[in-house]
């Protein structure tokens, strides 16, 4: 059985890109089996970590009444779905390229809608908390632990992905590294809110952090939605 290989840049002539597309030049694809293995390992690690992160964050958020933590966990769920779409795109081979691209665009836009849904849910819940319509969030040692760990894991993964992407000339992996780096900022925001609540009893920092999560989810959703309109890098 043929082993799927990570796609790099097509040897065919590069497509004409629209504004904002970050495609590589028509350089030849890089043959680097070790880098491909690293790329698959990093992708699997990302999916595994985000899955664990989602379960712990959502559970901890529900127990503590922390909308920032719940939003953080839901974001991780969508990140896993996004990574699965990328894996599918890199491994699937079809002679009908147009049909394959249409299916990918629908999947990516479904992910974008999921991000928008997270943003709406977190915004409503955060505002309800700030207005006194919900109970104040409690301290969450579990949330502090998972977000602190994420601040170590995510930038490490992003750094490794950038190095492997450079070796492979893979735009997809480089974009995924940027997404992983964004998750680092998200972790920092949520950790700040949880720490302020735990150390200073500033409960309002939790819903404020939740609103920042909503803004970042909107940004991710917009990028996912518009990505289908760019050329196939």
C-alpha positions in Angstrom: 0.0 0.0 0.0 1.3 3.4 -0.9 2.3 5.5 2.1 0.8 9.1 1.9 3.4 11.7 1.8 3.3 15.3 2.9 2.6 17.6 0.0 5.0 20.3 -0.8 4.9 22.7 -3.7 3.7 21.4 -7.0 6.2 21.0 -9.7 3.7 22.4 -12.1 3.6 26.1 -13.0 2.4 28.2 -10.1 -1.1 29.6 -10.2 -1.7 33.3 -10.4 -2.4 34.5 -6.9 -5.0 36.9 -5.6 -4.1 39.7 -3.3 -3.0 38.6 0.1 -2.0 35.1 -1.1 1.3 34.0 0.4 2.4 31.4 -2.2 5.9 30.3 -2.8 7.7 30.9 -6.1 7.9 28.1 -8.6 10.8 26.5 -6.9 11.0 22.7 -7.1 9.6 20.5 -4.3 12.0 19.5 -1.6 12.6 15.8 -1.2 13.4 15.3 2.5 11.9 12.1 4.0 13.2 13.0 7.5 11.5 16.4 7.4 8.2 14.7 6.2 8.4 12.3 9.1 8.9 15.3 11.4 6.0 17.1 9.9 3.6 14.1 10.4 4.9 13.8 14.0 4.3 17.4 14.7 0.8 17.3 13.3 0.0 14.2 15.4 1.4 15.9 18.5 -0.7 19.0 17.8 -3.9 17.0 17.5 -3.1 15.0 20.6 -2.2 18.0 22.7 -5.2 20.1 21.6 -7.5 17.1 22.3 -6.2 16.8 25.8 -6.3 20.6 26.3 -9.9 20.8 25.1 -11.1 18.1 27.5 -9.3 19.6 30.5 -10.2 23.2 29.7 -13.9 22.6 29.1 -14.2 20.4 32.2 -12.3 22.9 34.4 -14.3 25.8 32.9 -17.6 24.1 33.7 -16.6 23.3 37.2 -15.3 26.8 37.9 -17.9 28.7 35.9 -15.1 30.2 33.8 -16.2 31.3 30.4 -12.6 32.1 29.4 -11.6 28.6 30.1 -14.6 27.1 28.3 -14.0 29.3 25.3 -10.3 28.2 25.4 -11.4 24.6 25.3 -13.9 25.1 22.5 -11.3 26.8 20.5 -9.0 23.8 20.9 -11.8 21.5 19.7 -12.1 23.5 16.5 -8.3 23.6 16.1 -8.3 19.8 16.2 -11.0 19.8 13.5 -8.9 22.2 11.4 -5.8 20.0 11.8 -7.8 17.0 10.6 -8.9 18.9 7.5 -5.3 19.8 6.8 -4.2 16.1 7.2 -7.0 15.1 4.9 -6.0 17.6 2.3 -2.3 16.5 2.4 -3.0 12.8 2.2 -6.0 12.6 -0.2 -5.3 12.1 -3.8 -7.9 12.7 -6.5 -7.8 13.0 -10.2 -10.7 15.5 -10.0 -8.9 18.4 -8.6 -11.8 20.8 -8.8 -14.1 18.5 -6.9 -11.4 18.0 -4.2 -10.9 21.8 -3.9 -14.7 22.4 -3.5 -14.9 19.8 -0.8 -12.0 21.3 1.0 -13.5 24.8 0.8 -16.8 23.6 2.3 -14.9 21.9 5.2 -12.8 24.9 5.9 -15.8 27.2 5.9 -17.7 24.9 8.2 -14.7 25.4 10.6 -15.0 29.2 10.1 -18.7 29.0 11.1 -17.7 27.0 14.2 -15.3 29.8 15.2 -18.0 32.4 14.8 -20.3 30.3 16.9 -17.7 30.1 19.7 -17.2 33.9 19.5 -21.0 34.5 19.8 -21.4 32.0 22.7 -18.4 33.3 24.7 -19.4 37.0 24.1 -23.0 36.4 25.4 -21.8 34.4 28.4 -19.0 36.9 29.3 -21.3 39.9 29.1 -23.9 38.1 31.2 -21.2 37.5 33.9 -20.1 41.1 33.8 -23.6 42.3 34.1 -24.3 40.1 37.2 -26.7 37.8 35.4 -24.5 34.8 36.2 -22.5 33.7 39.2 -19.0 34.9 39.5 -16.4 32.4 38.3 -14.5 30.4 40.9 -10.8 29.7 41.1 -9.6 26.9 38.7 -6.2 25.2 39.6 -6.9 22.8 36.7 -7.3 25.7 34.3 -4.1 27.4 35.6 -2.2 24.2 35.0 -3.4 23.5 31.5 -2.9 27.1 30.2 0.6 27.3 31.8 1.6 24.1 30.1 0.2 25.3 26.9 2.5 28.3 27.1 5.4 25.9 27.0 4.0 23.3 24.5 2.5 25.6 21.8 5.5 27.9 21.1 7.8 24.9 21.0 5.5 23.3 18.4 5.3 26.5 16.4 9.1 26.8 16.4 9.6 23.2 15.2 6.9 23.6 12.5 8.6 26.7 11.1 11.9 24.8 10.8 10.3 21.8 9.1 8.2 24.0 6.9 11.4 25.8 5.7 13.0 22.4 4.9 10.0 21.2 3.0 9.0 24.5 1.4 5.5 23.8 2.7 3.2 26.8 2.8 0.5 24.7 4.5 2.8 23.7 7.4 4.1 27.3 7.7 0.5 28.6 8.0 -0.2 25.9 10.6 2.8 27.1 12.6 1.4 30.6 12.6 -1.9 29.3 13.8 -0.1 27.4 16.6 1.7 30.6 17.6 -1.7 32.4 17.8 -2.8 29.7 20.3 0.2 30.7 22.5 -1.2 34.2 22.7 -4.6 32.8 23.5 -3.1 30.7 26.3 -1.4 33.8 27.8 -4.7 35.8 27.8 -6.6 33.0 29.5 -3.9 32.4 32.0 -3.8 36.1 32.9 -7.5 36.1 33.6 -7.4 32.9 35.7 -4.4 34.1 37.7 -5.9 37.5 38.4 -9.0 35.8 39.8 -7.0 33.3 41.8 -4.5 35.7 43.3 -6.3 39.0 43.5 -10.0 37.8 43.5 -10.5 39.9 40.3 -13.3 37.7 39.1 -14.2 40.2 36.3 -10.8 39.4 34.6 -12.2 36.0 33.7 -15.1 37.3 31.5 -12.8 40.0 30.1 -10.3 37.3 29.1 -13.3 35.5 27.6 -14.1 38.5 25.4 -10.5 38.5 24.2 -10.9 34.8 23.3 -14.1 35.8 21.4 -12.1 38.4 19.4 -9.4 35.9 18.5 -12.0 33.3 17.5 -13.5 35.9 15.2 -10.1 36.5 13.7 -9.5 32.8 13.2 -13.0 32.4 11.7 -12.4 35.2 9.2 -9.0 33.8 8.1 -10.6 30.3 7.7 -13.4 31.7 5.6 -11.3 33.7 3.3 -8.6 31.0 2.9 -10.9 29.2 0.4 -10.8 32.3 -1.8 -7.0 32.4 -2.2 -5.1 30.4 -4.7 -4.0 26.8 -3.9 -0.6 27.3 -2.3 
